[in-house]
Amino acid sequence: GLTARGIEFELVERAAGFEPVGAGIALMPPALRIGEKLGFLESLEAASCRLSTMNWLTRTGTVLQTFEYAAVWQGREVRSIHRSRLHEVLLASTPHEKLILDDAVCGISDLGNSVEVRTESGRTLFGDLAVGADGIQSVVRRNFFGGAPPRFLGTNYWRAALPGDHLVESYTSFVARGRTVGLVPLGDGR
């Protein structure tokens, strides 16, 4: 992980603990390369499912287009994983003392050569870099890019993880006028 590479960090999480949440996530080659460099690629591969193709079909199943991920990503693979499994892999490579749970970032300041991160509990943290993965109402984005609210672009995404092995072998989308249903195997019986 980061600690083994000499990178100091602290992880601030607003939840009091990590519970299984969310649905599937696609891990593109850049994310897999990071996993490799930080020493947990093998764990990621064991917890995820290799996606070989992206398939676009009509609502009745007629193939509109299929392409190989390896052709798009210069031979590198794409994988899918359930969000809770990804959390498990990441937490397994994170020393417990680096976790700050049940707190939330409420402000960030760019100090030139460093950043200051303030939390709701009153902590002040300093570092070379702050990475924000704090969702659609992102404090990080608001601090650096202004307070404009997210803008609806006309598409809704409903996500769920359903039981069932081998419903599809790779990413598959069924498209019809104004509607798309996507199915992605997650590699863990969903």
Disulfide bonds with the S-S distance in Angstrom:
none
